[in-house]
Amino acid sequence: MSILSTYTTENYLKAIVKILATPNKERITTGELAKLLQVTSGTATTMIKKLEREGYVKYTSYQGCSLTQKGSEYGLRVLRRHRLLETFLIDVLNLSWDEAHEEAEKLEHSISDNLTEKIAIYLKHPTKNYSGNIIPAKEQLSYQINDSPLREAPLNEKLTISRIEGNSEMASYFKEEQLLPGNEVTLLELNIEIGLAKLKVKNKVKTISLLALNNLFYEN
């Protein structure tokens, strides 16, 4: 397999693993995958068929694809490398979150499993990265997210933020507002009509947009 082919295969499998980690999500459509990877539907379809020939996915026309055990294991190895690299670059080299993500995207395709494990040992085997996303364990066979969107949380109950999503601007906003993994938060009010919510974090009431709220998750 060429370097470019390996790079593409790993990007696709990592993306599919992440999408299928959502509870009750068994397939990803070609359209979903194309949008996620910013390619055309035709390009995504061609690549999915290639991955099927290589034994990584099961594909059904007009329904999308699911991962085989081989594909799940490969995708999880790539995801593990990526999130360990992000953690190392932030904790050790003091890169910003967005810088670490960009560099990890490049490095994840080139470091060996041996170096990956040395990084894990150096970091004392972290189980989550800076944004609260799970770092798969070595030789992990499956992966599922068990938290819930904060938007769906019951009102006036103290909860713990499990992870955040979004781009670097969103991450910076959450840092400023102290809406970070591990912090306790209470959803006080949800106004869908005007697109705003009120939260209480560290004894301060904050008003945030529903767009931001959609990128916050809490532990069940």
Summary of the structure (lengths in Angstrom):
residues: 220
radius of gyration: 18.6
end to end distance: 42.0
largest distance: 55.1
contacts: 648
relative contact order: 0.11
helix: 45%
strand: 20%
